[in-house]
């Protein structure tokens, strides 16, 4: 388990699983709609071959995958190992302190800025009250705030993102999808994920189109 965690962290850190490296695998597998692992492997290698030819990479698909694996090995055994050796006990103490105090406070301030500085203002004409969700709701359904609407609730989750993470928003949405579906079944309203980042000291919504979706859901529950 620890080994898989390290490899997963390294793959994501150095982008070895990005479309530019391994192709748009999510798109390809939907196109192929394979019935077996063998069918998918064969189809993937065929598409990867065309992908490599287009990028003028003079390797066969299997050689290329081995090259990526070797690159990962170097990153783990040389870069990560060197960085781990540089970590001191004081680094760990300060990191944990900053995590529970400074970063928690900054996250709280960011949430308040998004919810009360952007969402509440944008929904003011609907006369709704955005409330912090109870801790149990947060843990069970990944819902930070909710809006009561005639005995039902619309859920809102606030997620901070950096510019580098914006291309992976769909992965977060897929990961949280099941919990949000359970929330809707229990409380009647959909859950909306609001992504934000900071410009200076001001929080900014990455996906402002969600405001209209929240308005439509509130109106649906009122009918």
Backbone as ProteinMPNN parsed JSONL, in Angstrom:
{"seq_chain_A": "XXXXXXXXXXXXXXXXXXXXXXXXXXXXXXXXXXXXXXXXXXXXXXXXXXXXXXXXXXXXXXXXXXXXXXXXXXXXXXXXXXXXXXXXXXXXXXXXXXXXXXXXXXXXXXXXXXXXXXXXXXXXXXXXXXXXXXXXXXXXXXXXXXXXXXXXXXXXXXXXXXXXXXXXXXXXXXXXXXXXXXXXXXXXXXXXXXXXXXXXXXXXXXXXXXXXXXXXXXXXXXX", "coords_chain_A": {"N_chain_A": [[0.831, -1.205, 0.0], [1.926, 1.249, 0.865], [3.927, 1.513, -1.029], [2.449, 1.797, -3.405], [1.191, 4.23, -2.871], [3.357, 6.012, -2.844], [4.262, 5.784, -5.503], [1.993, 6.674, -6.879], [1.842, 9.328, -5.997], [4.243, 10.329, -7.06], [3.875, 9.948, -9.837], [1.751, 11.718, -10.331], [2.908, 14.123, -9.476], [5.008, 14.607, -11.297], [3.628, 14.597, -13.634], [3.365, 12.31, -15.27], [1.183, 10.909, -16.041], [-0.365, 12.48, -17.619], [-2.367, 13.715, -20.409], [-0.679, 14.572, -22.411], [1.433, 12.869, -22.128], [0.598, 10.121, -21.971], [-1.521, 9.985, -23.63], [-5.076, 10.624, -24.324], [-6.498, 8.785, -22.321], [-8.961, 8.309, -20.964], [-10.862, 9.176, -22.803], [-10.244, 7.507, -24.967], [-10.832, 4.896, -23.973], [-13.553, 5.007, -23.639], [-14.34, 5.291, -26.268], [-13.518, 2.842, -27.326], [-14.86, 0.979, -25.737], [-14.334, -1.555, -24.321], [-14.642, -5.122, -23.821], [-13.01, -6.743, -22.421], [-9.91, -6.93, -20.551], [-7.762, -7.575, -22.157], [-8.675, -6.826, -24.697], [-8.826, -4.059, -24.357], [-6.125, -3.428, -23.826], [-4.878, -4.069, -26.268], [-6.2, -2.255, -28.004], [-5.48, 0.175, -26.823], [-2.666, 0.221, -27.145], [-2.508, 0.355, -29.909], [-3.623, 2.867, -30.424], [-1.849, 4.415, -28.966], [0.457, 4.047, -30.457], [-0.089, 5.5, -32.83], [-0.311, 7.979, -31.626], [2.321, 8.419, -30.681], [3.671, 8.462, -33.098], [2.629, 10.79, -34.243], [3.689, 12.664, -32.507], [6.272, 12.424, -33.143], [7.964, 10.64, -31.767], [10.389, 8.291, -31.565], [9.793, 5.527, -30.71], [8.488, 2.276, -29.912], [5.142, 1.475, -28.757], [5.321, -0.199, -26.412], [8.009, 0.132, -25.718], [7.962, 2.819, -25.157], [6.23, 3.004, -22.919], [7.787, 1.608, -21.13], [9.915, 3.381, -20.994], [8.665, 5.572, -19.725], [8.144, 4.358, -17.276], [10.749, 3.931, -16.37], [11.594, 6.561, -16.124], [9.94, 7.34, -14.031], [10.989, 5.713, -12.026], [13.552, 6.818, -11.678], [12.875, 9.367, -10.723], [11.695, 8.688, -8.276], [13.716, 7.237, -6.886], [15.95, 8.887, -6.95], [15.323, 11.754, -6.906], [13.072, 12.02, -5.04], [14.112, 10.525, -2.904], [16.401, 12.018, -2.199], [15.17, 14.395, -1.414], [13.659, 13.497, 0.779], [15.655, 12.849, 2.566], [16.467, 15.338, 3.299], [14.535, 16.312, 4.968], [13.804, 17.482, 8.178], [13.289, 16.969, 11.745], [12.303, 19.302, 12.859], [11.201, 20.513, 10.608], [8.952, 18.887, 10.236], [7.505, 19.366, 12.583], [6.936, 22.128, 12.361], [5.493, 22.1, 9.97], [3.187, 20.606, 10.62], [2.09, 22.246, 12.584], [1.56, 24.596, 11.09], [-0.292, 23.508, 9.351], [-2.599, 22.855, 10.895], [-3.202, 25.275, 12.06], [-2.476, 27.842, 10.623], [-3.096, 27.19, 7.85], [-5.641, 26.116, 8.112], [-7.037, 28.338, 9.047], [-6.695, 30.092, 6.876], [-8.063, 28.657, 4.904], [-10.629, 28.713, 5.973], [-11.17, 31.464, 5.874], [-11.117, 31.822, 3.111], [-13.289, 30.23, 2.312], [-15.399, 31.631, 3.544], [-15.208, 34.025, 2.149], [-15.898, 33.229, -0.445], [-18.474, 32.112, -0.102], [-20.045, 34.048, 1.339], [-19.239, 36.421, 0.211], [-19.542, 36.125, -2.508], [-21.419, 33.996, -3.403], [-23.716, 34.324, -1.67], [-24.354, 36.969, -2.188], [-24.89, 36.872, -4.933], [-27.195, 35.361, -4.944], [-29.019, 36.826, -3.588], [-31.454, 38.007, -4.401], [-33.178, 35.873, -4.397], [-33.762, 35.397, -1.833], [-32.601, 33.484, -0.104], [-30.901, 31.58, 2.457], [-27.681, 30.867, 3.071], [-26.153, 28.305, 4.793], [-23.758, 26.962, 7.117], [-22.992, 23.584, 6.797], [-23.82, 20.867, 9.027], [-21.271, 19.049, 10.848], [-21.437, 16.253, 10.529], [-22.804, 16.007, 8.109], [-20.963, 17.142, 6.389], [-18.808, 15.296, 6.575], [-20.017, 12.901, 5.747], [-21.226, 13.402, 3.256], [-19.611, 15.158, 1.844], [-20.229, 17.924, 1.831], [-20.073, 21.292, 2.34], [-21.575, 23.603, 2.826], [-25.106, 24.396, 3.024], [-28.345, 25.035, 1.561], [-31.425, 25.737, 2.801], [-34.532, 24.827, 1.423], [-37.77, 24.852, 1.416], [-38.056, 22.599, 3.202], [-36.25, 20.915, 2.048], [-32.832, 20.525, 0.852], [-30.194, 22.271, -0.772], [-26.988, 21.419, -1.664], [-23.627, 22.611, -1.157], [-20.288, 22.549, -2.048], [-17.089, 23.731, -1.359], [-14.142, 24.057, -3.114], [-10.716, 24.572, -3.178], [-8.524, 25.491, -5.832], [-5.559, 25.402, -7.832], [-4.122, 27.034, -10.687], [-2.797, 25.029, -12.069], [-4.206, 22.775, -11.385], [-6.66, 22.978, -12.589], [-7.284, 21.631, -14.965], [-7.881, 19.128, -14.091], [-10.333, 19.05, -12.863], [-12.595, 17.517, -13.441], [-11.92, 15.02, -12.479], [-12.034, 15.287, -9.707], [-14.742, 15.779, -9.458], [-15.841, 13.343, -10.315], [-14.897, 11.668, -8.311], [-16.298, 12.584, -6.086], [-18.887, 12.172, -6.775], [-20.629, 9.966, -6.074], [-21.132, 10.35, -3.304], [-22.452, 12.805, -3.38], [-24.7, 12.132, -4.829], [-25.988, 10.492, -2.992], [-26.592, 12.393, -1.088], [-28.474, 13.967, -2.465], [-30.541, 12.128, -2.786], [-31.283, 11.789, -0.143], [-31.813, 14.418, 0.816], [-33.07, 15.836, -1.186], [-32.143, 17.956, -2.872], [-29.66, 18.925, -5.344], [-26.032, 18.722, -5.233], [-23.59, 21.184, -5.504], [-20.401, 21.913, -6.734], [-18.153, 24.367, -5.974], [-15.473, 25.894, -7.321], [-12.529, 27.612, -6.457], [-9.987, 30.178, -6.483], [-7.279, 32.279, -5.417], [-6.86, 35.69, -6.168], [-4.551, 37.815, -5.569], [-5.552, 38.962, -2.515], [-8.128, 38.334, -2.772], [-10.838, 36.098, -3.134], [-11.736, 34.173, -5.991], [-14.176, 32.837, -8.162], [-13.726, 29.902, -10.008], [-15.436, 28.541, -11.642], [-17.856, 30.187, -12.528], [-20.244, 29.715, -13.837], [-21.711, 27.95, -12.362], [-23.346, 29.322, -10.668], [-25.777, 30.004, -11.951], [-26.804, 27.459, -12.242], [-27.246, 26.73, -9.579], [-29.217, 28.59, -8.902], [-31.294, 27.713, -10.588], [-31.784, 25.201, -9.485], [-32.715, 25.843, -6.922], [-35.069, 27.176, -7.592], [-36.401, 25.056, -8.793], [-36.89, 23.34, -6.6], [-38.659, 24.894, -5.241], [-40.967, 24.816, -6.677]], "CA_chain_A": [[0.0, 0.0, 0.0], [2.81, 2.417, 0.927], [4.621, 1.612, -2.305], [1.512, 2.342, -4.385], [0.977, 5.636, -2.536], [4.542, 6.749, -3.294], [4.255, 5.811, -6.967], [0.892, 7.537, -7.316], [2.251, 10.705, -5.721], [5.295, 10.708, -8.001], [3.271, 10.033, -11.17], [0.994, 12.969, -10.413], [3.799, 15.27, -9.296], [5.766, 14.872, -12.524], [2.73, 14.602, -14.786], [3.604, 11.182, -16.171], [-0.114, 10.364, -16.447], [-1.11, 13.505, -18.348], [-2.705, 13.408, -21.798], [0.494, 14.825, -23.257], [2.391, 11.775, -21.946], [0.05, 8.783, -22.231], [-2.7, 10.083, -24.481], [-6.359, 10.834, -23.628], [-6.945, 7.409, -22.059], [-10.383, 8.274, -20.612], [-11.595, 9.295, -24.065], [-10.0, 6.316, -25.789], [-11.51, 3.696, -23.482], [-14.987, 5.168, -23.932], [-14.5, 5.026, -27.694], [-13.323, 1.412, -27.571], [-15.874, 0.233, -24.986], [-13.819, -2.926, -24.342], [-15.294, -6.165, -23.031], [-11.991, -7.444, -21.63], [-8.642, -6.229, -20.358], [-6.934, -7.842, -23.336], [-9.179, -5.99, -25.791], [-8.442, -2.676, -24.085], [-4.674, -3.295, -23.984], [-4.579, -4.059, -27.702], [-6.696, -1.003, -28.58], [-4.682, 1.286, -26.295], [-1.35, 0.221, -27.77], [-2.686, 0.829, -31.282], [-3.81, 4.326, -30.375], [-0.601, 5.011, -28.483], [1.404, 4.028, -31.578], [-0.407, 6.656, -33.667], [-0.011, 9.14, -30.783], [3.769, 8.598, -30.685], [4.069, 8.839, -34.465], [2.262, 12.19, -34.415], [4.604, 13.481, -31.702], [7.619, 12.143, -33.635], [8.742, 9.92, -30.756], [10.833, 7.076, -32.278], [9.735, 4.35, -29.845], [7.264, 1.493, -30.006], [4.327, 1.709, -27.559], [5.852, -0.884, -25.228], [9.26, 0.811, -25.363], [7.627, 4.127, -24.593], [5.723, 2.793, -21.564], [8.941, 1.253, -20.308], [10.658, 4.629, -20.793], [7.977, 6.335, -18.683], [8.38, 3.667, -16.011], [12.129, 4.198, -15.97], [11.606, 7.954, -15.665], [9.327, 7.332, -12.699], [11.956, 5.097, -11.101], [14.598, 7.801, -11.406], [12.3, 10.419, -9.881], [11.472, 8.159, -6.927], [14.951, 6.793, -6.216], [16.948, 9.949, -6.861], [14.781, 13.048, -6.471], [12.316, 11.888, -3.796], [14.999, 10.059, -1.832], [17.218, 13.146, -1.769], [14.303, 15.331, -0.691], [13.31, 12.902, 2.069], [16.828, 12.931, 3.444], [16.618, 16.729, 3.733], [13.478, 16.646, 5.921], [14.241, 17.417, 9.569], [12.214, 16.875, 12.741], [11.719, 20.633, 13.005], [10.342, 20.701, 9.435], [7.695, 18.181, 10.488], [6.797, 20.077, 13.651], [6.42, 23.378, 11.813], [4.482, 21.795, 8.951], [1.94, 20.214, 11.274], [1.531, 23.434, 13.235], [0.991, 25.448, 10.046], [-1.444, 22.825, 8.766], [-3.803, 22.93, 11.733], [-3.499, 26.642, 12.484], [-2.454, 28.834, 9.548], [-3.81, 26.769, 6.646], [-7.057, 25.982, 8.448], [-7.595, 29.685, 9.095], [-6.749, 30.614, 5.516], [-9.146, 27.964, 4.217], [-11.886, 29.237, 6.517], [-11.356, 32.801, 5.316], [-11.431, 31.673, 1.699], [-14.666, 29.748, 2.229], [-16.314, 32.733, 3.883], [-15.182, 34.988, 1.058], [-16.644, 32.696, -1.581], [-19.886, 31.909, 0.228], [-20.761, 35.267, 1.729], [-18.868, 37.541, -0.643], [-19.919, 35.871, -3.902], [-22.66, 33.231, -3.555], [-24.856, 34.944, -0.984], [-24.689, 38.198, -2.899], [-25.475, 36.519, -6.228], [-28.509, 34.745, -4.736], [-29.76, 37.683, -2.667], [-32.818, 38.261, -4.872], [-34.012, 34.698, -4.142], [-34.096, 35.385, -0.415], [-32.16, 32.244, 0.533], [-29.905, 31.724, 3.518], [-26.654, 29.833, 2.979], [-25.742, 27.934, 6.144], [-22.705, 25.947, 7.238], [-23.578, 22.262, 7.014], [-23.301, 20.181, 10.221], [-20.055, 18.269, 10.612], [-21.808, 14.924, 10.041], [-23.139, 16.146, 6.689], [-19.688, 17.393, 5.704], [-18.026, 14.068, 6.512], [-20.725, 11.827, 5.041], [-21.621, 13.736, 1.887], [-18.698, 16.144, 1.266], [-21.006, 19.149, 1.645], [-19.6, 22.285, 3.301], [-22.672, 24.517, 3.125], [-26.352, 24.011, 2.371], [-29.382, 26.067, 1.466], [-32.753, 25.17, 3.044], [-35.559, 25.23, 0.467], [-39.029, 24.146, 1.636], [-37.848, 21.3, 3.823], [-35.184, 20.211, 1.35], [-31.571, 21.257, 0.914], [-29.234, 22.305, -1.874], [-25.663, 21.329, -1.079], [-22.533, 23.343, -1.787], [-18.945, 22.208, -1.597], [-16.085, 24.699, -1.787], [-12.859, 23.408, -3.329], [-9.665, 25.46, -3.7], [-7.705, 24.923, -6.895], [-4.553, 26.252, -8.457], [-4.245, 27.008, -12.138], [-2.293, 23.755, -12.559], [-5.184, 21.726, -11.101], [-7.941, 23.235, -13.235], [-7.561, 20.641, -16.0], [-8.263, 17.868, -13.455], [-11.552, 19.244, -12.082], [-13.533, 16.424, -13.679], [-11.546, 13.881, -11.634], [-12.593, 15.56, -8.398], [-16.185, 15.631, -9.55], [-16.144, 11.916, -10.369], [-14.595, 11.095, -7.001], [-17.32, 12.994, -5.12], [-20.209, 11.991, -7.374], [-21.464, 9.02, -5.33], [-21.57, 10.98, -2.057], [-23.407, 13.856, -3.706], [-25.943, 11.478, -5.225], [-26.637, 10.065, -1.746], [-27.147, 13.594, -0.475], [-29.687, 14.358, -3.195], [-31.581, 11.147, -2.475], [-31.709, 12.001, 1.256], [-32.268, 15.772, 1.117], [-33.879, 16.362, -2.287], [-31.475, 18.91, -3.761], [-28.346, 18.574, -5.87], [-24.849, 19.328, -4.629], [-22.803, 21.921, -6.495], [-19.023, 22.153, -6.318], [-17.676, 25.698, -6.344], [-14.015, 25.933, -7.322], [-12.043, 28.991, -6.298], [-8.572, 30.427, -6.226], [-7.074, 33.647, -4.945], [-6.165, 36.706, -6.961], [-4.164, 38.703, -4.491], [-6.207, 38.508, -1.294], [-9.552, 38.195, -3.084], [-11.213, 34.813, -3.722], [-12.407, 34.267, -7.286], [-14.749, 31.57, -8.601], [-13.178, 29.362, -11.244], [-16.574, 28.083, -12.448], [-19.004, 31.056, -12.209], [-21.479, 29.213, -14.455], [-22.467, 27.161, -11.393], [-24.329, 30.196, -10.02], [-27.056, 29.837, -12.627], [-27.278, 26.106, -11.938], [-27.77, 26.769, -8.209], [-30.485, 29.331, -8.973], [-32.309, 26.855, -11.204], [-32.125, 24.136, -8.549], [-33.55, 26.449, -5.878], [-36.382, 27.405, -8.181], [-37.043, 23.748, -9.004], [-37.372, 22.852, -5.316], [-39.762, 25.752, -4.789], [-42.17, 24.547, -7.446]], "C_chain_A": [[0.867, 1.258, 0.0], [3.519, 2.623, -0.399], [3.714, 2.24, -3.364], [1.271, 3.831, -4.142], [2.145, 6.487, -3.039], [4.548, 6.883, -4.814], [3.154, 6.723, -7.493], [1.25, 9.007, -7.131], [3.275, 11.18, -6.751], [4.742, 10.862, -9.417], [2.531, 11.345, -11.34], [1.903, 14.19, -10.318], [4.527, 15.625, -10.583], [4.92, 14.732, -13.789], [2.928, 13.463, -15.76], [2.315, 10.508, -16.632], [-0.959, 11.372, -17.214], [-1.375, 13.07, -19.788], [-1.497, 13.576, -22.714], [1.53, 13.711, -23.164], [1.823, 10.425, -22.386], [-1.178, 8.798, -23.129], [-3.97, 10.271, -23.67], [-7.027, 9.498, -23.32], [-8.433, 7.323, -21.708], [-11.247, 8.35, -21.861], [-11.454, 8.022, -24.896], [-10.793, 5.113, -25.294], [-13.019, 3.786, -23.685], [-15.253, 4.883, -25.41], [-14.425, 3.529, -27.994], [-14.438, 0.579, -26.936], [-15.497, -1.244, -24.893], [-14.598, -3.877, -23.437], [-14.301, -6.898, -22.137], [-10.744, -6.581, -21.515], [-7.756, -6.386, -21.582], [-7.356, -6.965, -24.517], [-8.762, -4.542, -25.605], [-6.939, -2.475, -24.274], [-4.301, -3.197, -25.455], [-4.991, -2.734, -28.342], [-5.865, 0.187, -28.104], [-3.327, 1.355, -26.984], [-1.424, 0.688, -29.225], [-2.825, 2.341, -31.319], [-2.548, 5.032, -29.907], [0.43, 5.061, -29.595], [1.177, 5.225, -32.498], [-0.067, 7.959, -32.944], [1.488, 9.45, -30.817], [4.266, 9.034, -32.059], [3.79, 10.316, -34.707], [3.212, 13.115, -33.667], [6.068, 13.269, -32.096], [8.527, 11.545, -32.559], [9.117, 8.551, -31.333], [10.894, 5.84, -31.382], [8.457, 3.573, -30.14], [6.439, 1.782, -28.748], [4.892, 1.047, -26.312], [7.178, -0.273, -24.776], [8.974, 2.135, -24.671], [7.11, 3.986, -23.164], [6.859, 2.404, -20.618], [9.798, 2.487, -20.012], [10.014, 5.476, -19.697], [8.182, 5.696, -17.309], [9.787, 3.907, -15.484], [12.28, 5.629, -15.451], [11.034, 8.059, -14.266], [10.297, 6.771, -11.664], [13.051, 6.088, -10.71], [14.084, 8.887, -10.469], [12.155, 9.942, -8.438], [12.793, 7.892, -6.213], [15.993, 7.888, -6.071], [16.366, 11.236, -6.284], [14.061, 12.929, -5.134], [13.211, 11.459, -2.634], [15.859, 11.202, -1.306], [16.393, 14.144, -0.952], [13.924, 14.796, 0.684], [14.466, 13.016, 3.06], [17.03, 14.347, 3.981], [15.579, 17.141, 4.771], [13.99, 16.453, 7.349], [13.03, 17.285, 10.495], [11.521, 18.223, 12.893], [10.822, 20.966, 11.815], [8.972, 20.083, 9.676], [6.864, 18.893, 11.542], [6.165, 21.35, 13.116], [5.328, 23.135, 10.774], [3.151, 21.459, 9.606], [1.282, 21.398, 11.964], [0.872, 24.356, 12.212], [-0.273, 24.836, 9.454], [-2.705, 23.042, 9.591], [-4.153, 24.354, 12.147], [-3.585, 27.581, 11.286], [-3.292, 28.414, 8.349], [-5.3, 26.583, 6.909], [-7.725, 27.35, 8.471], [-7.718, 30.274, 7.702], [-7.87, 29.96, 4.716], [-10.502, 28.46, 4.669], [-12.188, 30.618, 5.946], [-11.736, 32.741, 3.841], [-12.872, 31.208, 1.501], [-15.656, 30.871, 2.491], [-16.363, 33.756, 2.755], [-15.987, 34.525, -0.14], [-18.133, 32.644, -1.279], [-20.606, 33.222, 0.477], [-20.399, 36.479, 0.869], [-19.313, 37.377, -2.084], [-21.281, 35.195, -3.997], [-23.863, 33.928, -2.927], [-25.303, 36.206, -1.703], [-25.375, 37.882, -4.221], [-26.878, 35.948, -6.105], [-29.431, 35.59, -3.869], [-31.21, 37.86, -3.098], [-33.75, 37.068, -4.66], [-34.383, 34.567, -2.671], [-33.691, 34.113, 0.309], [-31.068, 32.53, 1.556], [-28.91, 30.574, 3.42], [-26.103, 29.566, 4.38], [-24.603, 26.928, 6.1], [-23.367, 24.612, 7.531], [-23.011, 21.655, 8.301], [-22.115, 19.296, 9.868], [-20.369, 16.876, 10.049], [-22.124, 14.951, 8.541], [-21.877, 16.346, 5.869], [-18.923, 16.089, 5.518], [-18.701, 12.996, 5.656], [-20.949, 12.128, 3.569], [-20.67, 14.705, 1.177], [-19.473, 17.414, 0.89], [-20.593, 20.127, 2.734], [-20.711, 23.225, 3.77], [-23.939, 23.967, 2.476], [-27.369, 25.125, 2.455], [-30.736, 25.402, 1.694], [-33.764, 25.723, 2.03], [-36.793, 24.346, 0.683], [-38.841, 22.722, 2.159], [-36.802, 20.438, 3.142], [-33.922, 21.067, 1.383], [-30.802, 21.157, -0.404], [-27.852, 22.308, -1.238], [-24.625, 22.113, -1.866], [-21.217, 22.867, -1.182], [-17.963, 23.205, -2.188], [-14.745, 23.988, -1.917], [-11.85, 24.435, -3.843], [-8.888, 24.762, -4.796], [-6.654, 25.934, -7.32], [-4.764, 26.175, -9.96], [-3.819, 25.651, -12.692], [-3.315, 22.637, -12.391], [-6.463, 21.855, -11.906], [-8.292, 22.189, -14.283], [-8.022, 19.313, -15.409], [-9.561, 17.981, -12.649], [-12.509, 18.078, -12.248], [-13.197, 15.211, -12.817], [-12.102, 14.062, -10.231], [-14.089, 15.322, -8.402], [-16.585, 14.164, -9.572], [-15.934, 11.262, -9.012], [-15.698, 11.395, -5.987], [-18.739, 12.667, -5.57], [-21.117, 11.1, -6.54], [-22.0, 9.644, -4.042], [-22.625, 12.044, -2.322], [-24.74, 13.28, -4.172], [-26.706, 10.983, -4.001], [-27.274, 11.252, -1.04], [-28.456, 13.982, -1.152], [-30.832, 13.4, -2.889], [-32.144, 11.383, -1.078], [-32.352, 13.359, 1.464], [-32.965, 16.477, -0.05], [-33.188, 17.254, -3.283], [-30.112, 18.422, -4.219], [-27.237, 19.235, -5.059], [-24.032, 19.974, -5.74], [-21.415, 22.188, -5.929], [-18.577, 23.504, -6.86], [-16.158, 25.709, -6.215], [-13.548, 27.386, -7.252], [-10.523, 29.017, -6.182], [-8.447, 31.894, -5.822], [-6.369, 34.49, -5.988], [-5.808, 37.818, -5.991], [-4.761, 38.158, -3.205], [-7.684, 38.234, -1.523], [-9.85, 36.828, -3.698], [-11.999, 35.016, -5.012], [-12.948, 32.89, -7.658], [-14.141, 31.146, -9.927], [-14.311, 28.969, -12.194], [-17.832, 28.904, -12.149], [-20.31, 30.581, -12.823], [-22.322, 28.411, -13.475], [-23.523, 28.007, -10.677], [-25.709, 30.026, -10.643], [-27.648, 28.459, -12.338], [-27.87, 26.036, -10.532], [-29.117, 27.484, -8.183], [-31.597, 28.439, -9.533], [-32.725, 25.729, -10.27], [-33.006, 24.657, -7.417], [-34.97, 26.659, -6.399], [-37.122, 26.096, -8.424], [-37.642, 23.227, -7.705], [-38.544, 23.678, -4.793], [-41.064, 25.471, -5.534], [-42.967, 23.394, -6.863]], "O_chain_A": [[0.609, 2.206, -0.741], [3.698, 3.755, -0.848], [4.146, 3.104, -4.127], [1.159, 4.607, -5.091], [1.935, 7.564, -3.598], [4.806, 7.961, -5.349], [3.367, 7.464, -8.453], [0.991, 9.83, -8.008], [3.183, 12.3, -7.253], [5.102, 11.805, -10.122], [2.661, 12.011, -12.367], [1.682, 15.183, -11.011], [4.653, 16.8, -10.926], [5.456, 14.75, -14.897], [2.687, 13.625, -16.956], [2.341, 9.641, -17.506], [-2.148, 11.14, -17.436], [-0.707, 12.183, -20.318], [-1.317, 12.821, -23.669], [2.411, 13.611, -24.018], [2.491, 9.671, -23.093], [-1.802, 7.763, -23.363], [-3.952, 10.099, -22.451], [-8.0, 9.118, -23.971], [-9.103, 6.37, -22.107], [-12.259, 7.657, -21.959], [-12.43, 7.525, -25.459], [-11.368, 4.382, -26.1], [-13.686, 2.77, -23.879], [-16.279, 4.298, -25.758], [-15.181, 3.016, -28.818], [-14.903, -0.4, -27.52], [-16.26, -2.101, -25.34], [-15.144, -3.468, -22.412], [-14.699, -7.595, -21.204], [-10.548, -5.634, -22.276], [-7.081, -5.443, -21.995], [-6.515, -6.433, -25.242], [-8.389, -3.869, -26.565], [-6.52, -1.457, -24.825], [-3.503, -2.344, -25.844], [-4.237, -2.156, -29.125], [-5.577, 1.099, -28.879], [-2.884, 2.438, -27.367], [-0.505, 1.344, -29.715], [-2.213, 3.01, -32.152], [-2.216, 6.115, -30.389], [1.203, 6.015, -29.675], [2.13, 5.89, -32.902], [0.402, 8.918, -33.557], [1.88, 10.607, -30.964], [5.166, 9.868, -32.171], [4.607, 11.018, -35.302], [3.509, 14.217, -34.13], [6.979, 13.835, -31.491], [9.702, 11.898, -32.454], [8.231, 7.73, -31.568], [11.931, 5.182, -31.303], [7.459, 4.152, -30.57], [6.984, 2.286, -27.766], [4.937, 1.674, -25.253], [7.437, -0.173, -23.577], [9.659, 2.519, -23.723], [7.5, 4.757, -22.287], [6.888, 2.817, -19.459], [10.341, 2.622, -18.916], [10.707, 6.032, -18.846], [8.369, 6.39, -16.31], [9.984, 4.067, -14.28], [12.99, 5.881, -14.478], [11.567, 8.773, -13.417], [10.407, 7.298, -10.557], [13.427, 6.178, -9.541], [14.776, 9.282, -9.531], [12.448, 10.679, -7.497], [12.965, 8.282, -5.058], [16.83, 7.832, -5.17], [16.865, 11.75, -5.283], [14.39, 13.648, -4.191], [13.082, 11.966, -1.519], [16.028, 11.341, -0.095], [16.854, 14.668, 0.062], [13.872, 15.556, 1.652], [14.257, 13.253, 4.249], [17.691, 14.534, 5.003], [15.711, 18.196, 5.391], [14.536, 15.404, 7.688], [11.889, 17.47, 10.071], [10.3, 18.286, 13.04], [9.796, 21.625, 11.981], [7.949, 20.688, 9.356], [5.646, 19.007, 11.403], [4.995, 21.626, 13.382], [4.351, 23.881, 10.71], [2.107, 21.968, 9.197], [0.059, 21.54, 11.935], [-0.238, 24.841, 12.431], [-1.21, 25.55, 9.099], [-3.759, 23.374, 9.047], [-5.288, 24.615, 12.545], [-4.67, 28.069, 10.968], [-4.116, 29.195, 7.872], [-6.127, 26.857, 6.04], [-8.841, 27.511, 7.978], [-8.732, 30.89, 7.377], [-8.552, 30.629, 3.939], [-11.418, 28.613, 3.862], [-13.327, 30.909, 5.579], [-12.574, 33.514, 3.376], [-13.587, 31.719, 0.64], [-16.628, 31.043, 1.756], [-17.425, 34.292, 2.439], [-16.676, 35.32, -0.778], [-18.956, 33.074, -2.087], [-21.658, 33.48, -0.109], [-21.156, 37.448, 0.804], [-19.45, 38.362, -2.81], [-22.202, 35.746, -4.599], [-24.898, 34.102, -3.569], [-26.499, 36.476, -1.812], [-26.339, 38.552, -4.593], [-27.669, 36.033, -7.045], [-30.498, 35.132, -3.459], [-32.108, 37.863, -2.255], [-34.97, 37.216, -4.732], [-35.212, 33.735, -2.303], [-34.372, 33.699, 1.247], [-30.409, 33.57, 1.525], [-29.271, 29.422, 3.665], [-25.647, 30.481, 5.065], [-24.495, 26.137, 5.163], [-24.214, 24.52, 8.42], [-21.851, 21.897, 8.637], [-21.976, 18.85, 8.729], [-19.644, 16.38, 9.187], [-21.757, 14.037, 7.801], [-21.738, 15.784, 4.783], [-18.439, 15.806, 4.422], [-18.029, 12.268, 4.925], [-20.876, 11.232, 2.728], [-20.902, 15.04, 0.015], [-19.373, 17.904, -0.235], [-20.742, 19.834, 3.92], [-20.782, 23.594, 4.943], [-23.881, 23.19, 1.524], [-27.278, 26.026, 3.29], [-31.163, 24.586, 0.877], [-33.839, 26.932, 1.809], [-36.848, 23.221, 0.185], [-39.401, 21.769, 1.618], [-36.5, 19.341, 3.614], [-33.939, 22.194, 1.879], [-30.768, 20.112, -1.053], [-27.58, 23.125, -0.358], [-24.729, 22.26, -3.084], [-21.063, 22.796, 0.037], [-18.004, 23.49, -3.385], [-14.26, 23.388, -0.957], [-12.109, 25.1, -4.846], [-8.619, 23.565, -4.699], [-6.831, 27.145, -7.188], [-5.515, 25.327, -10.441], [-4.397, 25.168, -13.666], [-3.308, 21.666, -13.147], [-7.279, 20.933, -11.911], [-9.468, 21.885, -14.478], [-8.505, 18.452, -16.143], [-9.86, 17.104, -11.838], [-13.171, 17.686, -11.287], [-14.094, 14.448, -12.457], [-12.588, 13.106, -9.626], [-14.639, 14.737, -7.469], [-17.557, 13.775, -8.923], [-16.711, 10.395, -8.612], [-15.999, 10.565, -5.129], [-19.691, 12.869, -4.815], [-22.276, 11.451, -6.318], [-23.178, 9.491, -3.719], [-23.589, 12.167, -1.566], [-25.791, 13.874, -3.936], [-27.935, 11.044, -3.972], [-28.358, 11.139, -0.467], [-29.438, 14.29, -0.476], [-31.977, 13.83, -2.75], [-33.34, 11.202, -0.849], [-33.33, 13.468, 2.203], [-33.408, 17.615, 0.102], [-33.602, 17.313, -4.44], [-29.485, 17.598, -3.553], [-27.473, 20.177, -4.303], [-23.813, 19.371, -6.791], [-21.27, 22.632, -4.79], [-18.622, 23.746, -8.066], [-15.623, 25.549, -5.118], [-14.106, 28.266, -7.906], [-9.879, 28.027, -5.836], [-9.417, 32.648, -5.885], [-5.403, 34.052, -6.612], [-6.643, 38.651, -5.636], [-4.502, 37.011, -2.84], [-8.415, 37.934, -0.579], [-9.203, 36.431, -4.667], [-12.826, 35.922, -5.109], [-12.257, 31.886, -7.489], [-14.053, 31.944, -10.861], [-14.159, 29.055, -13.412], [-18.783, 28.375, -11.573], [-21.382, 30.996, -12.383], [-23.513, 28.205, -13.71], [-24.488, 27.465, -10.138], [-26.703, 29.917, -9.925], [-28.864, 28.319, -12.206], [-28.878, 25.363, -10.314], [-30.05, 27.035, -7.517], [-32.709, 28.419, -9.005], [-33.892, 25.337, -10.258], [-33.944, 23.978, -7.001], [-35.946, 26.35, -5.715], [-38.343, 26.038, -8.275], [-38.768, 22.729, -7.695], [-39.333, 23.192, -3.983], [-42.141, 25.848, -5.072], [-44.017, 23.037, -7.397]]}, "name": "protein", "num_of_chains": 1, "seq": "XXXXXXXXXXXXXXXXXXXXXXXXXXXXXXXXXXXXXXXXXXXXXXXXXXXXXXXXXXXXXXXXXXXXXXXXXXXXXXXXXXXXXXXXXXXXXXXXXXXXXXXXXXXXXXXXXXXXXXXXXXXXXXXXXXXXXXXXXXXXXXXXXXXXXXXXXXXXXXXXXXXXXXXXXXXXXXXXXXXXXXXXXXXXXXXXXXXXXXXXXXXXXXXXXXXXXXXXXXXXXXX"}
